[in-house]
Amino acid sequence: MRNNRRVITAISALALTGVGLAACGGGDGGSGSGSGSDGTLRLGLGEPQNLIPANIQETEGGEIADRLYAGLYTYDMEGNLAPVLADGVPTTEDNKVWTIKLQEGFTFQNGEEITAETFVKSWNYTVYGENANYGAGFFKQIDGWAEMQLGEDPDGDGPEEAAKPEATELSGVKAVDPLTLEVTLAEPWVGFPVTLGYTAFMPMADECLADIDACNETPIGNGPYKIDGKWNHNSSIHMEKWADYKGTQPSIERIEYKIYTGDATAWPDFEAGKIDIAAPGAEEYEVAKAEYGDAMREEETGQTWGLGFPVYDEKFSDPNVRKAFSMAIDRQGYIDGLFQGRYTVANSYTPAVIPGYLEGTCGEACTFDPEAAKQLLADTDFPMDQPVELWVNSGPGEDYLKVLGDQLAANLGITYELKTLEWPDFLGKKDGHELTGPFLTGWSPDYPLNQNYLEPLYGNGPDGNDFGFHGEEFEQLLAEGNRAETLSDAMTKYQEAEKVLAADLPVAPIWVTRTATVIGENVDPDSFQRNPILGTIDINSLKLL
């Protein structure tokens, strides 16, 4: 069972990022009709893969869920837990049994009351193996998680042939009373509360659990906005403010997302005044910076990008092969040429804005040395007579991967073929270990802790991550971090694990994204604020003029 991963489509991160790491920006260039007086905020988005909180594994669906649903917690501007449905932070005496109090009076948009039992049922649905939810892995620390997973498939015929789970409910999750939730972990983990602001922990209505397919098309939320109509695939998603939401009410009455697919980008609509917040693509960045000046906000994010390796493929099973590819990348030249220098070279797996960041963990492997890289590759059994297949989802990311491929070809003496898939197909093949060569991969944090850049991505054994990677010492150090008594001690152990990971290099880190957000004339610039750790814009504080 994989952990949920807040992976990023190359369309959103490389061409449209503006509203957040999840919301692909379009915006108002200062001329044109815009939104303004009708109370509607118009934004851009890539096509989501899923709108069910339990089954969201990418930023597009996460953006929509964050508007339609409300969880126990969110994260404040410093990355601390901020209660939403919860009444205060989780409490514990031993880091193993956690008590979470709920506020009274929250309901779903169909009128169902939200109680502790709501979370018991929602989390049981998320974790149960036959439901095949991407979010199930986030609950693996909870007692009883393993018993709810599918058993072995003796004939290798697929999940439908696997043994049914031994249990249908998490033994470690109990509703002590209508407003008290008790969570017992299999082992103590001081970092557990930090995860609770993530999408997978959001509650779902009974009506939704009874018909997941219908709820995916027309979500039954409990957040500040409710869907207007249904998800119009590859076209749009519209939502309006829900007046009965008990939490903080946003000022914007209506949000309309236009969905962009394939090679389409939001920037032309931004310049035409059809969308209210935008990010220029790389090719428009310099012109936009000169034109919009202070109206363009540039900020560091927690979004990281790199070249992922299929460790499960014999050609890339040797760490020295992966190291050679990494050392053949001129990261600064790549950033200067493609992004006009606006991004930051990655020299660690965790970015600087995330608690637990340690500079330079990638070390020599992230240092550009083409001669050493070529010799290192020559000393391996890598088949130089075969073209390397490089994989990416279709859209702007194709150009970025091609430039990377040209660097590898020039510096290693290889040939390559570019392989493209639509975003859902790309995710599926990556998840199924069907990619036959390196691939462009991005990550936006699920929660603000360096562990989130390590265990969900590279842990859980070779079948539990996209790369087919397994490192015994790496996973041992992660386990020691999870058992630490304080969060500070845990982060130190995670840093040790990151150093070990860098020696195996399942991914070659390349860059950390900086936002370049343009705010249109219909949005109050003083109301604009972005969470510096998670990179998302606070829609609730945003105001239209």
N, C-alpha and C positions, 0 to 999 in steps of 0.2 A: 504494500500500500504506500503510495507516494504521499509526501506532505504536499499541502497546497503550496503553490509558488506564485508570487505576484510577478509573473513574467511579463515582458513588455513586447508589444508588436512594434516592428521597425517603423510602421506608419506613424504610430502615436509618438514614439520617442524621438524619431529622427526628422520628422517633417511637420508634426502638428502640435508638439508639446507646448502648452500655454496655460490651460486651466489648471493643470497639475500633471503629475506623472501618470495619472489615469485619464484625465480629460484632455483630448486633443484640441488645441486652441484654434479658434478662428477669431476674427475680431473686426473692429470698426476702424478704418483707416482715417477717419475724420471727415470723410465726404460720403454721401449716400444716405439712405433712409434710416438704417439702424433700428434699434428697439425702443429704448427710452420710454416715451409717454404711455405705451400700452402695458407697461409693467412686465415685459418679457425679456429675459436674458437668453440670447441665442449663442450657442456654442457648437463646437465640432467634436466628433468622436469617431474612432474606428468601430467597425462592427463587433459587438461583444460576442463572446462564445456562449455565455450563459448568464442568466439573471437571478438564479437561485443562490442565496448566500452560501449554502453548504457546498455548492459545486462551482464556485467562481475561482479560476486560477490565473486570471490575467487582469491587467489594469482597466480594460474597457468596461467589463462587467462590474468591477469594483467601483468605478466612478458612479454608475447608475445605482448600485446597491447603497452607496453612501448617502444618496439623496432620498431613496424610498424607504430605507430601513434605519432603525436606531438600535444600537447594541448596548451592552452593559456600560461600556466605557468608550471614550475616544482619547486622543492624545492632545495635550495642550501645546503651546508654542515652544516649550522646552522639552517636549517628548514625555512628559509625565502623564500618568493616568488621570483622566478627567471624567468623573461619573456622568452618565447620561440616564440610563434606566436604573443604575445601581445607586444605593444610598451609602456613599463613602467607599473607601478602598477595601479590597479583600483583607481579611485578618487571619492570622495563623499563630500557633504556638510552636510548630515544629517544621514548617515549610512543606508539610505533607498534606495536612487537612486544612482546607481553606474555606472560610465562611464569607458569603457574599450576600449582603442585604439589598433588597429591591425597594424602589420607591412605589408608592401606591398610586393607582389612577391611570397608568398607561394602558392603552388599548391598541389593537390593530385597526386598520381602516375599515374592516367589516364589523367592528364593534366587539370583537373578542377581547376579553380581559387578558392582560399579560401578568402572569404569576411565576413563581419558581417552577411550578410544574410545566409551564410553557417551555422553559429552557431544558428541562429534563427530556421532554418529548422531541424538541428540536435537535438537541445534541445526539440523542439516540438515533434519530433518522440520519443525521450527518455521518455518524460513525459506522452504522451497520453495513457490512461488507457488500451485500448484494445490491445496495443502492449506488455503489461505485462513485461516491462523491470525492472530488479532489480535496475538499477540506478535511477529510477524515484524519489525515496525518497530524493535524494540529492538536488532536485530542489524545495522542498516543501516550502521553505521560499519565493520563487518568487511569485509575485502577479499573480493570475489566475491558480495556481497549482491545487487547490481543484476542480475547474470546469472541469479539464481535467481527473479526476479520474472516475472510474466506480462507478455507483450508487449502491444502495442497491439491494440485491438479495432477493426478498420477499419470495421465496419458498425454499431458501437454496440449490438450485440445482447446484451451481457452478458459476464461473465467466461468463460463456457463457450466463447465464440467467440474469445477472445483467444489470441494466439500463446503456445505453450508456452515455459517458461523455457529459457534457453540452457544452463543447468547444473543438476545435481542435488545438488551438494555445494559447500559454502563453501570456496573456495580458501584463505581466511585462517584456517582452523581445522584444526589437525593434532595428532594424538597422537604426540608425540615418543617416548614409551615408555609403558608401562601406567599410570604415575602422573604423567605430565607432559603438560600441555596447552599448546600454543603458539597464541596468537591474534594475527594480523596485521591491523591496521586499514588501511583505504584511505588515511586521513590520520591523523596523530598526534592523539590526544585524551587529555588528562591526566585527564579525568573518567571514562574508561571503567570503571575498577575499581569506582567508586561504584555503577554500575548492576547489578553482578553478584549483589547480594542479592535481586533482583527475581524474581518468580514465573516469568517466561518462560524464565529460564536454568536452571530445575530440570531434573534428568535424568528420562528416561522409560525404562522397561524395554523390552526387545525384544518381549516378549509384548504390551505395551501398544501399541507402534508397529505391530504386526501386526494389531491389532483395536482401533482407536481408539474406536469406538462402544461396545464392551463395556467398555473401560477407563474411559470417561466415566461409565458407570453403576456399575461396581464398580472403583474405582481400584486400581492396583497401585503402592503408594507405597514410599517408602524412609525415611519419617520416624518420629517418636516414636509415632504412632498409625496403626492400620490400620482400614479400614472394616469394620463389622460388618454383613454382608449387602450391601445396595446402596442407592443413592440413591432414597429414596421421595419422588418429586416432589410438591411442594406439601404435604408432610406432615412428613418428618423425615430426618435423617442421623445415624446412630449410629456411634461408633468406640470402639475399645478400645486400651489401651496395647500397643505391640509390644515384647515382651520382648527381641527380638534386635537392637534398635536400638543401634548402637555409640556414638552420641552421648549427650548428656545425657538421662538418663531422667526424665520427669516423675513427680510423685508421684501424680497423679490417674489412677485406673485406667480410667475410662470417661467419655466425653463424649457427651451426647445433645443434638442440636440440634432444636428444634421450628421448623418453617418457617411463617412468617406471610405471608399474601398479602392483596392488596386492602386493605380498611380495617382489618383485624385488627391489633392491637398486643399487645405482650408484657406491658404493665404490669398488666392484670388477673391474668395468671398469676403475675407477680411478687408481687402482693399476696396471692395465694392460696397462696404458698409452693411453687409448682410449678417455678420456675426460680430459679437461684442468684445471678445478677448482672444488674442492670437499670439502665435509664435511664428516668426519667419523661418522658412527652410534655410538650409546652409547657403544656397545660392542667392537668397535674398537678404541675408543677414546684414552685410555691410551697408547696403542701400537703406535698409530699414533703420539701422542704428543711426545713420546720418539724418534720415527724414524725421524720425520720431523722438530722438533725443531722450529727454527725461521720461517720456511716456513709455519707454522700454525699460522694464525691470529685469535686471540680471542677478541671479542668486544661485549659490551652490545648492546641490541636491544630494539625495542619497541614492540616486539612480546610477548604476554601474553597467558598463558594457564590456564584452570581451569576446574572444574566439573560443567556443566550446569544442572539446574533443570527444569523439565517440570512443571512450576507453574500451568499450566492449568489442570494438573492431580491432582485429589483429594488427593492422597497419599502425594503429595509434595506441597500442597497449603498452609500448615502451615509453617511460617518462622522458627519456632522452630525446625521443622524436618530438614529443610535445614541447620540451624545452627548446629544441632547435627552432621550431616554428615560432615560438614566442620571442626568442632573441633576434629573429629575422624581421621583426616588426619595428619600424621607426615610428614610435608612438607620437612624439612631438611633431614630426613631419606630417604624419597622418592627420593630426588635429589641426595643424596650421593650414594644410592644403584643403581639407574638406570642411572644416568648421571655423575657418578664419581665426583660429587660436582661442576660440571662446570656451572650449572645454578643458578639463584638467587631466593630465596624464595619470593613469592609475598605477600605483606601485604596491598596492595591497588589495586584498579581497574585500575589506570593509572600507567604506568611504569616510572622510574626515568628519562629517556631520553626525555620524552615528556613535552613541556611547560604546566605548570599548575599542575605538579605532587605534591601530598601531601602525605607524608609518613604515613603509619599506619591507613588508613581509614577503613580497615577491622576489626581492633581491636581484641576483644576477639574471634570473630568467626574464625579468622585465627590463633588462638593460640591452639597448640596441647594439649588437655586435655581429654584423653579417658574416664576417670571416669565420669567427668561432662557431656561429650557427651552422654554416655550411659544412664545416669539418665535423661538428657533432653529429649532424644528420648522416654524413658519409660513413661514420663509424657504427651506424646501426644497420639493421636489415631492411630499412624502408625501401619499398620498390620504386625506384626513381623512373622506371620505364612506364609507369602507369600514371595517368592524369589524376590529380587530387580533386574530388568532388566537394565543392563548397556550397553550403545550404543556407537559405534565407527565405523569409516570407516575401511574397511579391510586393512591389511598391518601391519607395525611395531607398529602402535598405539594400536593394540590389546594387545600386551604384556604390554604396559604401563598402559592400563586401567585394565588389570588383576591384576597387582601389587596393584593398587589403590583399586580394589575390595577386594583383600585379606586383606588390611589394614582395610577397612570398616567392613568386616566380623569379623575380630578379635577384633576390638575395640567397635563395636556396637552390636555384637551377631546376625547379619543378615546373610542370605544366598543370593547369587546372581547368575545371569545367564548373560553371555556375549553375546551381540547381535551385529553382524557385517553386514555392507552393503557396496557395492561399493560406491565410493565417490559421484557420481551424485545422486544415490538413497538416500544416507545419507542426502545430502543437501536438497533434495526434501521433505523427511519425516520430517526433522527438521523444514523446512519452513512451512510445512502443519500441524504442531502440532500433528504429528502421532507417535512420540517417546514416549514410555511408561515407561520411567525411566531416570535417570541421564545420561548425555552424555559428552564425552570429547570434549572440544571446545577451539579453539584458535583464536586469533585476531591479525592482523597486521595492523598498522595504515593506514588510507586513507589520512590523512593530519595531520600535527603536532600541535594538540591542544587537551587538556584534554577532551573537549566536545565530541571528536570523539570516546572516550572510554565509553561514557555514552548514549547520545541521540540516535545514530544509533542502538545501541545494546539493550537498555532497554526502550526506549521511544516509542512514537507514539501509546500508548494504547495497550491492551492485544493482539489485532490482528495484531499489527504492529511490533512485534519482535518475535524471535524464542522461547522465554520462556513463552509466554502468560502472561507477567508481566505488571502490571500497578501500579504506585505509584503517587498519586495526588500531594503530597508535592514535590516529586522528579521532576515531570514534571513542577511544578510551579517554582521551583528554576532554572531549565534549561531555562524556558521562561524568567526569570529575568536576567539570564546571557546573553541571546541572545539580550536583550534590553539595556544592559549596554553601556555606551558611549565610554569606552576604552576597549581594549583587556585585559588589566590587571584586570580591574574590572570584566569583564566577566569571566575570569579564576577563580577568587575568588568565584563567585557564583556557578560555576561548581564544585568547591571543596566542597561547602556546599551540593550540590546535591549528590555528591559522598558519603558523610557521611550518608545521608539519605538512599541512595541505599544500603549501606552496612548493614543497620539494617534489610532490607528485604531479601537480599542475594539471588538473582536469580541465581548467579554463585558463587561458592567457588573458589576464586583465589588460584592458587597453585604455579606456577613458571613463571619467566621471562627468556626468552632464551638469552643465549650468543652464538654468532657464534663461530665456530671452522673451519675456512676455510683454506684449503691447496691449495697453488698455485703451479701448475705444472711447469716443467722446460721450457715449451714453452711460458710461460707468463712472461712478464717483471714485477718483483715484485715491482719495484719503480713506476709503473703505476697503481698499485692496490690501490683504495680508496673506502671506503664504507661510505655512508651517515649515520652518527651516530644516526639520529633520525628515518629515515624510514628504515634503515637497508639494503638498496639495494646497490649493487656495481655499480659504474659509468662505464658502458660499453663504453661510448664515450671516456673516458680517457684511457681505457685499451689498452695495446699494446702487440703484440706477439713478440717473439725473433726470 
